[in-house]
Amino acid sequence: MLLVVWTSGILVAWRDRSDSLNDSGRLTGALTRVVAERISGSLRGLDLMLQDVAVHSQDKGGQAAELLTLMRYRAAGLPEVRNVFVIAADGRVTASTLGSMVGIDLSRRPYFETAAKAPFRTGLVVAPPAISPVTGKPGLVVARPIISPLGTFAGIVAAALNPEFFTEALSGVVEGEVDRAVIANLDGDVMARLPDPGRHMGSSIRSGPLFTQYLPKARAGTFTAPSAFDGLERLASYQALDQHPVVVSVGITTQAALRRWTINTLIMGGAGLVFSALALVAAVQLERRERDRRRAEAALQASEESYRILVNDQDDLIHRYAPDTTLLTVNRAYARFYGEQPDQLVGRKWIDLVPVEERAFTLSCLQALNHVQPYREDHRRVVRPDGQERWIEWRTTALYDSLDNLTGYQTVGRDVTDSHRAQQAISEREELYSQSFHRNPAIKLLIDPKTGAITDANDSAALFYGYPIEVLKRMQIGDINIAAPDEISREMAAVEYEGRKFLRFRHRLSSGGIRDVEVYTSPLHVGGRAYLSSIVVDVSDRNRFEAELQAKTAELARSNAELEQFAYVASHDLRQPLRMVSSYVTLLERHLGERLDIPSREFIGYAVSGVKRMEALIKGLLDYSRVGRGTEDFTGVNLEETVAEASANLGLDGGNADARVTVVPPLPTLPGIPSELARLFQNLIGNAVKYRHPDRKPEIRVSARQDGAEWVIAVEDNGMGIEPEHFERIFGMFQRLHGEGEYEGTGIGLAICRKIVTTHQGRIWVESEPGQGCRFLVALPADHAAKPALPAH
């Protein structure tokens, strides 16, 4: 009987010990999860703020004021943030809500070195507590690397936190039997510890059992080991945050955890010594153990209730559900997301909230969770009942009881729409850069103005220079530019500092050929580094064509000048011999007098008439050569006055009954040479009078209309008219439509008119019907920037 009693007592004591440790483990585990959820929510807000500042630091470029405003606005919503600052890739602060930090070199700070060594690491860098080099006060720093659109390290964005930030997360945890709580980063640096806050801040527990034995195997759990601080053996629970480099641990000494068990064991031992009171003592102990169990369960329920209250206040979407997805509990944020009250969702199946086409895949993911892999994260688009589209990051944990039976799941959803859109914007900018640079048919180079290195080139550049892109990106600009290095550096500096946009160089191809190029370039800054974005245009053929054209133009100008000089000299010098011939033939006629017979007088008359006609032709040629010779400057010419002057020169002003000139106002004032425009209208009106209809009195009408940038002046008459086949011929040199005896003239008047109009950058043409008169139209520009060059002949 005694053996049975003692055996029963030992078994009861052993079970009681195991239960006590399990109860303490559940308590520390629940408290650890509470602290982990607190910190996770706070760090998530900090991380979103840093991501937003990082994106805007790239978008705003040199607009530091707008970036600083954003930083202050975002920091104001996070009371734990003391300061937000941006550090460039060289380690110097470029922007800060604390103005005294700008320009300080922080390249030796641990958080900068960590981010620079692993720039593509996702998540925050949580630095150990340290003394600020600016304020001289202790503080905490969290940071995130900035990645440029080119994929290079562009610096970090960081936030200095209240040193009590992590300590406050432990508030309310260390009480009763729980005597120790620690928050550390994944490097083992203590961020906060209770009790004795501040005493152990900054110390390292990397060599402790948590980091050497347990954390490498699982990101959450419970273990028993001596403390790294006071050497006492403790039962401790720990949990590493999924998204942030932080681990939380809450512990209770083994002695405190087994205090109840120790008392029970001593009592049971005393009961064994007093056999007579064994039954009474056993009953008392069993009752006490049961009471203690109820007390522990009440404490556990209180802890769970505290956990529920904390979860309800979280912004994350937290919900627990049974293996068949029936919702057991949801927080307010989850219910608010779906537009329901929490009690309306509890009891419903969570899978019903998932679109039908996604349900099979979602259930398969839940079923894949097990003891080895009880966690899962996924990132997917969710459409709220109001139709709003959000991106949620879900973290699901499979829950098991003490017998390793699946009891359900807990899922925490975090709204990452802003960061998703920021990442999408970065991806779109990268794609835009790729399309505008690499897929552009223009020849493009990206050059470092400091070193002259070609940092990037597109396919068109590789095709033009004859080098593969990877070879081009290892070359210097001096390898393809044949200019002296000093000249190249000077020109690039002019682009970067003086705003020059256009350069001319000669570039060497891989084949050895030299091409003339024009470079259109502009500076840009990425990640604190300067670059020159250049578009290269091959102008070798154009330069050759321009040189040939200039040579031909110069030769044509020289030829025209010689022809005009010849015409002027020839017409001027030929008139003197003609006058001499005419004079001597006339003297001969007078000298011979009556001795000349009638035929001889006719012959002399023919000779004098021919000489006069020849002189008229030469005079017309001289007049033609003088048009547009540049003896007068362009000025504003009132065409109404000019037409009146031309009519007066022809004797058609006043009450002349031979012909009538009618001006239809208004006639414009145009830039031109007054004397030449007067000659133009004098010739046109004179021709209208000369080639009158034999049955009608000449009626000449002058009018004008504006047509865009031109004025079209019409000189209309009621004369004989012109056949259509002669419309172009009449403007040629010495072209006459009638015999010499019918009408006077040399046939050069309209040629002079065309040359005058051409000199004024205008056009002249005729419209006519035989027997109905002519309508000469002159189109002149309404504005001349300068006197036009002489036309080629």
PyMOL commands that set and color helices and strands:
alter all, ss='L'
color gray80, all
select helices_A, chain A and resi 2-59+64-76+99-101+110-117+165-169+209-214+254-257+259-273+275-312+332-337+342-345+350-353+356-367+417-438+459-465+469-472+477-479+485-498+540-595+598-626+639-649+674-690+724-726+729-731+749-759
alter helices_A, ss='H'
color red, helices_A
select strands_A, chain A and resi 81-88+93-96+125-126+130-131+138-147+153-161+180-185+190-194+220-226+233-240+246-253+317-321+327-330+375-383+389-400+406-415+443-447+454-457+502-508+514-526+529-538+635-638+660-663+669-672+699-707+710-716+763-769+773-781
alter strands_A, ss='S'
color yellow, strands_A
deselect
rebuild
show_as cartoon
